[in-house]
Amino acid sequence: MCPDFLSMRVRLATSAAIIAEPFESPSAVPGKCFQNVKQLVESHGGTFAYGWAFSGLGPIASSGEVQPLYSRWCNHVIWRDHNGRLWEVTPSGDPLDVAKVAIGPTNFILDDQAHFEIATDDVYCPQPAIYIPARPEGEWTSDCLCQLERAMGIAQDYWLARTLHSIKQAGLVPTNWRVRRIGDKLRDIWILAALPATLSPP
């Protein structure tokens, strides 16, 4: 594990991303990349390819147009077939509509050091996500989000509050947010925001 998110941020920002094309598998489950790749390795051969997947810009615009403050890169595993070609095999969901599930190409940075913590065949824990500023105003928010992903217990509430405050300081208004946990660790953080002028009057 690499607890120093600043050095990880530099590594990701200076690494070339590849595009892993989708490989559809009828048994693939959204959010279960390790199990999805494991099934393909067992049935078709090949290996695990660990790294970081681009999972979007944030915050998400709840109305109007919002200039992103940060990009989010998630610890992820894709399938390397027996010819060495890399494939995205895990469908993804829409954070605004959980019923929407699709598989598509993934921007991916290979990283041999980005292995998951494996507890059992069914339980694994990816490394915390890395947030990279999309513009100077997003540096504080990116730092807060990196701290939030690595915090435990009540410290998570502190860093979430700091994150929301930093978004306000950047000139946006957080309108909604969702934090999903696995045990005491964070799995996903989604924040919606708008420009003050686009909010409806009370």
C-alpha positions, 0 to 999 in steps of 0.5 A: 500500500502507498499511504502517501497520496501526494506521491501517488498523485504525481505518479498518476499525473505523469503516467500514460493512460491506455484504453481498455476496450470492453469485453462482455461477460454474461456473469460480470457484476458491477462493482465486482472487478476482482471476481469478474477478472477471476472468473475469466482467468479461470475459464479463459486463462490470462492474468490480473492487470492492476492499476487505476481507472479514471472514474470521472470528474467532480463534483457532478453538476446537479444543474447548469454547467459546473467546471470540474475541480478534480478527477477521480482515479480508482484502484481497479483490476482488468483482464490481460488475455493470453495474448497480452491484450487488456480488457475492461470486463466490469460493467459500471453504474450511473451514480445518478441512476442506479438502474443504469448499468453498462460496460464501455472502454476504460481509461486505465493506468497500469500499476504493478504496486496497486494490488488489492488487499485480499481477505477471502475469495469473496472479500477484497479491499481496493486501495483508496482512490486518488484525486487529482486537481483539474484546476488550481481551485480544486487542489484543496478539495482534492486533498480533502477527498484523498484524506477522506478516503483514508480516514477512519471512524469520526475522522471521515465526518470531519474530512467530509465537512472539510471537502464540502467547505472547500467546494464552497470556497471554490465558488460552487454550492454542494447540493447533495452527496453520497458516501458508500462504505464497506465495513468501516472503509469508504468505497464511493463518494459522489458529490453534486454541486451547482453554481450559486446562480443556477439554484432556485430561490426558496 
